[in-house]
């Protein structure tokens, strides 16, 4: 009979997680973020304290924010390391739902451990318990089911023996990766069981690379061989598959230009001759022009989100070849599918293509377009003197000029508003992961919390959070956490007095500006003073020149440093972009809306059915 050890369910859970290792020897879990309440403080809280040396616990100030930080930590590790997150029952648990959806959309791993109500039901209804008169088994944690790649409610301690391996399998699966929720009733957390000691033996978790199928490689190679004007669209799967080197080798050998999605940006160095820059709604003119002319598009590791495809209008004329580890993504837009790991798929495809190369007018055109766009980027971001308020592109330039090695050392973090478009076009990086954009869910409030997670994952990098005033006001509490944990961030707040991005979209759809911008009578918010109250260093600057000097001070500071600058709410980078479908009312009394509807109906004719 094998030896056993008597532990509570919570103790067994933490001990199991702390024993997992990556192939490089690092702990699979960087620890846990925790905000305690009556649903997790006595059970899981005691276990986390007991194993605090091998499984560190980090206190945060908001449940959604700490989950965002954990998700960013995993993204910064290219999904090879991750964190757990625990909350109490009730509002603590439901505060995690937005983060769960974000992780699911972005295919990023995070282990959610919300407390749950008593399985015994003896004290029902407990504080914060949701009651359902038609289903006695329901709790608010059932809301996690559609938001989780794997969900389980642990109602007996011994269920961990099957639930935990399944949870780890989902968290580390290249295709099914995403959030896992283990709902932990507070009484079961404290129950003991005689677990087999072998269950807690140190174990190496291996990340499997899915090999391509030979016939699919043959079909894909045949399609590319017949292409005259091929284009590669690099998505997040290139980074998560650690395929940047394979992508560069493939593009160079076969002479195919590369455009990058939001998730895939930084797959190829910004100044590589075959780099066309960002693609899609937030794309460069180089990438979008060639996408509109391509006859074959090789989409590598991308979900083909509407911002990438221009709502299925941008490269509708091209034949699509999807190289993706996820079968669900391979099937999109009825393209030819090559289901495989990005590195193995590109290498196998290159072997089939042998010396085939697209060299000729197409390659020359691509290199000229890419070079011209890089010159434009440098012109936009190189402005030091601006008449009136600066706009985001000029701010980006000042941020990058403040460091001579910004393209290799800096990591920019952002998520929503105007900045994603400007950063996608204009941020320059030569390092995979140097661009950290959460744009699958585009969640306002992710930015600062996400920056904290990135800094925890990459402590030697300079992590620069660029955030609008709207997102800052939605969630900023993790500034205090970054100071408390000694995880220095540089936070650049671009204050355009409202939701400038949506205000412009509102007007583009024919409406008057309404309910998006702050009225002149609203008080001017002192973001620098607010950040000081949370423990950060801070200052407000009045010009691009002042911003550049403030960035030097921020880079030299020892703790989180916030810089605020007022920006133009109307001005954006004119170059690039493409149509994006936003439904316009079919009936309206406003002439502007009527005209926008007519344009909308005409634009929809470009879509691929």
Secondary structure, DSSP 4 states (H G I P E B T S, - for coil): ---EEEEEHHHHHHHHHHTEE-TTSSBSEEEEEE---TTTTTTHHHHHHHTTTTS-EEE-S-HHHHHHHHHHHHHHTTTSSEEEEEE-STHHHHTTHHHHHHHHHHT--EEEEEEE--SS-TTPSPTT----TT-TT--GGGGGGGG-SEEEEE-SGGGHHHHHHHHHHHHT-TTT-SEEEEEEEHHHHT-EEEEEGGGGS-EE---PPPPPPHHHHHHHHHHHHT-SSEEEEE-HHHHHTT-HHHHHHHHHHHT-EEEE-TTTTTSS-TT-TTEEEE-STT--HHHHHHHTT-SEEEEES----HHHHTTTTTTTTSEEEEEES-HHHHTGGG-EEEES-HHHHHHHHHHHHTT---TTHHHHHHHHHHHHHHHHHHHHHT----SSSB-HHHHHHHHHHT-TTHHHHEEEEE-SSSHHHHHHHH----STTSEEE--SS--TTHHHHHHHHHHHH-TTSEEEEEEEHHHHHH--THHHHHHHTT---EEEEEE-SB-HHHHHHHHHTTPPP-SSBPPTTSPPP-HHHHHHHTT-EEEEESSHHHHHHHHHHHHH-SS-EEEEEEB-SS----S----------SS-S-HHHHHHHHHHHHHGGGS--
